[in-house]
Amino acid sequence: MSHMASSNQKLLDKQMIAVDEIWKHIIQLRNFTSPTVLLYSAYLPEEYMAVSNVLKIEPLAGENIGKLTHVEYELHRPYIGEYIWSLYSLYRSFQFRLQYRFDEGKLSNEIKPWYSDKLLMKMVNNFLGEEEAGKLDFTELGTLNEVVGRMEHQIIIEFDKLISGSNFSQKNIQEARKLLDLVNSGNIQKN
């Protein structure tokens, strides 16, 4: 029994480290893209170019991309599970795509609204769900900031479920109910 408790504690420790490392990376991504999110959230499309010169937004290239794409984050994947990993991956892809579209617009002297990018909008729909995304007016100031906040909130909710064990408990209860139903239906013989 103590061996099982020790194994569970080791798993929980690894999960806590994984959650901590993945969250640190989310903050790092947010800090890097924060000026871009601010530009798209607080200014009108016709103001983008002038404001981008004042904000001095760093491009996502060379050294910057190296800092933000560490292979070692993949090591945490088994400890956070596939669902959280997919949320994290989608969040990361969204942030990279957002920065890339800004950088591309800056180089061509035509920064387009973030919501005009079909791939970014597909990511928003996948992350928030079409119904929730459909409730948002992407042309309103502040909407991008809200989208990023909702994405982060969803990841935090899933981290909380992982750490508290509520997903594990719910799955165990569901499996126990299935077994009881099988026993009660007579498909499994009682001893």
C-alpha positions as CSV (number, residue, x, y, z in Angstrom):
1,M,0.0,0.0,0.0
2,S,2.8,2.4,0.8
3,H,4.5,1.6,-2.5
4,M,1.3,2.6,-4.3
5,A,1.1,5.9,-2.3
6,S,4.8,6.5,-3.1
7,S,4.2,5.9,-6.8
8,N,1.2,8.2,-6.8
9,Q,3.2,10.9,-5.1
10,K,6.0,10.6,-7.7
11,L,3.4,10.9,-10.5
12,L,1.8,13.9,-8.8
13,D,5.3,15.5,-8.4
14,K,6.0,15.0,-12.1
15,Q,2.6,16.4,-13.0
16,M,3.2,19.5,-10.9
17,I,6.6,20.1,-12.5
18,A,5.0,19.6,-16.0
19,V,2.2,22.1,-15.2
20,D,4.7,24.6,-13.8
21,E,7.0,24.3,-16.8
22,I,4.2,24.5,-19.4
23,W,2.7,27.5,-17.6
24,K,6.1,29.3,-17.5
25,H,6.2,28.8,-21.3
26,I,2.7,30.2,-21.7
27,I,3.8,33.3,-19.8
28,Q,6.9,33.6,-21.9
29,L,4.9,33.4,-25.1
30,R,2.4,35.9,-23.7
31,N,5.1,38.3,-22.7
32,F,6.7,38.1,-26.2
33,T,3.4,38.6,-28.0
34,S,1.9,41.1,-25.5
35,P,2.8,44.2,-27.6
36,T,1.2,42.7,-30.6
37,V,-1.9,41.7,-28.7
38,L,-2.0,45.3,-27.3
39,L,-1.8,46.8,-30.8
40,Y,-4.6,44.6,-32.1
41,S,-6.7,45.1,-28.9
42,A,-6.4,48.8,-28.4
43,Y,-6.1,50.4,-31.8
44,L,-8.0,50.5,-35.0
45,P,-6.7,48.9,-38.2
46,E,-5.8,52.3,-39.7
47,E,-3.7,53.1,-36.7
48,Y,-1.7,49.8,-36.7
49,M,1.3,51.0,-38.7
50,A,1.9,54.3,-36.8
51,V,1.5,52.5,-33.4
52,S,3.7,49.6,-34.4
53,N,6.6,52.1,-34.9
54,V,6.1,53.5,-31.4
55,L,5.7,50.1,-29.7
56,K,8.9,48.7,-31.3
57,I,7.6,45.2,-31.5
58,E,10.3,42.5,-32.0
59,P,9.8,40.2,-34.9
60,L,9.5,36.4,-34.4
61,A,12.7,35.4,-36.1
62,G,16.2,34.1,-35.4
63,E,17.1,34.3,-31.7
64,N,13.5,35.1,-30.6
65,I,12.0,32.0,-32.2
66,G,14.8,29.9,-30.7
67,K,14.0,31.2,-27.2
68,L,10.3,30.3,-27.6
69,T,10.5,26.8,-29.2
70,H,12.1,24.5,-26.7
71,V,11.9,20.8,-27.5
72,E,12.1,19.9,-23.8
73,Y,8.5,21.0,-23.3
74,E,7.6,17.7,-25.1
75,L,9.0,15.8,-22.2
76,H,6.1,17.0,-20.1
77,R,3.4,15.7,-22.4
78,P,2.9,12.3,-20.8
79,Y,2.3,14.0,-17.4
80,I,-0.2,16.6,-18.5
81,G,-2.2,14.3,-20.9
82,E,-3.2,14.7,-24.5
83,Y,-6.1,17.1,-24.0
84,I,-4.0,19.7,-22.1
85,W,-1.2,19.1,-24.5
86,S,-3.5,19.9,-27.4
87,L,-4.8,23.1,-25.7
88,Y,-1.2,24.2,-25.1
89,S,-0.1,23.4,-28.6
90,L,-3.0,25.2,-30.1
91,Y,-2.4,28.3,-27.8
92,R,1.3,28.2,-28.8
93,S,0.4,27.9,-32.5
94,F,-2.1,30.8,-32.2
95,Q,0.5,33.1,-30.6
96,F,3.2,32.2,-33.2
97,R,0.7,32.7,-36.1
98,L,-0.5,36.0,-34.7
99,Q,3.1,37.3,-34.4
100,Y,4.0,36.0,-37.8
101,R,1.0,37.8,-39.4
102,F,1.9,41.0,-37.7
103,D,5.6,40.7,-38.8
104,E,4.5,39.9,-42.3
105,G,2.3,43.0,-42.4
106,K,4.9,45.2,-40.9
107,L,7.4,44.2,-43.6
108,S,4.9,44.9,-46.3
109,N,3.7,48.1,-44.7
110,E,0.1,46.8,-44.5
111,I,-0.8,45.3,-41.1
112,K,-4.2,43.7,-41.5
113,P,-6.6,43.0,-38.7
114,W,-5.8,39.7,-36.9
115,Y,-9.4,38.4,-37.5
116,S,-8.9,38.6,-41.3
117,D,-6.6,35.6,-41.1
118,K,-8.6,32.4,-41.8
119,L,-6.2,30.2,-39.9
120,L,-6.3,32.3,-36.8
121,M,-10.0,32.3,-36.8
122,K,-10.1,28.5,-37.3
123,M,-7.8,28.2,-34.2
124,V,-10.2,30.5,-32.2
125,N,-13.2,28.3,-33.2
126,N,-11.3,25.1,-32.4
127,F,-10.2,26.4,-29.0
128,L,-13.3,28.2,-27.8
129,G,-15.9,26.2,-29.8
130,E,-17.9,27.6,-32.6
131,E,-20.8,28.6,-30.4
132,E,-18.7,30.6,-27.9
133,A,-16.6,32.1,-30.7
134,G,-19.8,33.0,-32.5
135,K,-20.8,35.2,-29.6
136,L,-17.7,37.4,-30.0
137,D,-17.5,40.5,-32.3
138,F,-13.9,40.3,-33.5
139,T,-14.0,43.8,-34.9
140,E,-14.4,45.3,-31.4
141,L,-11.4,46.7,-29.6
142,G,-10.2,44.3,-26.9
143,T,-11.6,41.2,-28.4
144,L,-8.2,39.7,-29.1
145,N,-7.2,40.2,-25.5
146,E,-10.4,38.5,-24.4
147,V,-9.7,35.5,-26.8
148,V,-6.2,35.1,-25.4
149,G,-7.5,35.4,-21.8
150,R,-10.2,32.7,-22.5
151,M,-7.6,30.4,-24.0
152,E,-5.4,30.8,-20.9
153,H,-8.4,30.3,-18.6
154,Q,-9.3,27.1,-20.3
155,I,-5.8,25.8,-19.8
156,I,-5.8,26.8,-16.2
157,I,-9.1,25.0,-15.6
158,E,-7.7,21.8,-17.1
159,F,-4.5,22.2,-15.0
160,D,-6.7,22.4,-11.9
161,K,-8.6,19.3,-12.9
162,L,-5.3,17.4,-13.4
163,I,-3.8,18.6,-10.1
164,S,-6.9,18.0,-8.1
165,G,-7.5,14.6,-9.6
166,S,-11.1,15.4,-10.4
167,N,-10.8,14.0,-14.0
168,F,-9.3,10.8,-12.6
169,S,-12.0,10.5,-10.0
170,Q,-14.8,11.1,-12.5
171,K,-13.4,8.5,-14.9
172,N,-13.1,6.0,-12.0
173,I,-16.7,6.6,-11.0
174,Q,-17.9,6.2,-14.6
175,E,-16.0,3.0,-15.0
176,A,-17.4,1.6,-11.7
177,R,-20.9,2.5,-12.9
178,K,-20.3,0.6,-16.2
179,L,-19.1,-2.4,-14.2
180,L,-22.1,-2.3,-11.9
181,D,-24.5,-2.0,-14.8
182,L,-22.8,-5.0,-16.5
183,V,-23.1,-7.0,-13.2
184,N,-26.7,-6.0,-12.7
185,S,-27.7,-6.8,-16.3
186,G,-26.5,-10.3,-15.9
187,N,-23.8,-10.1,-18.6
188,I,-21.2,-10.9,-15.9
189,Q,-21.7,-13.7,-13.5
190,K,-21.5,-13.0,-9.8
191,N,-19.3,-15.3,-7.7
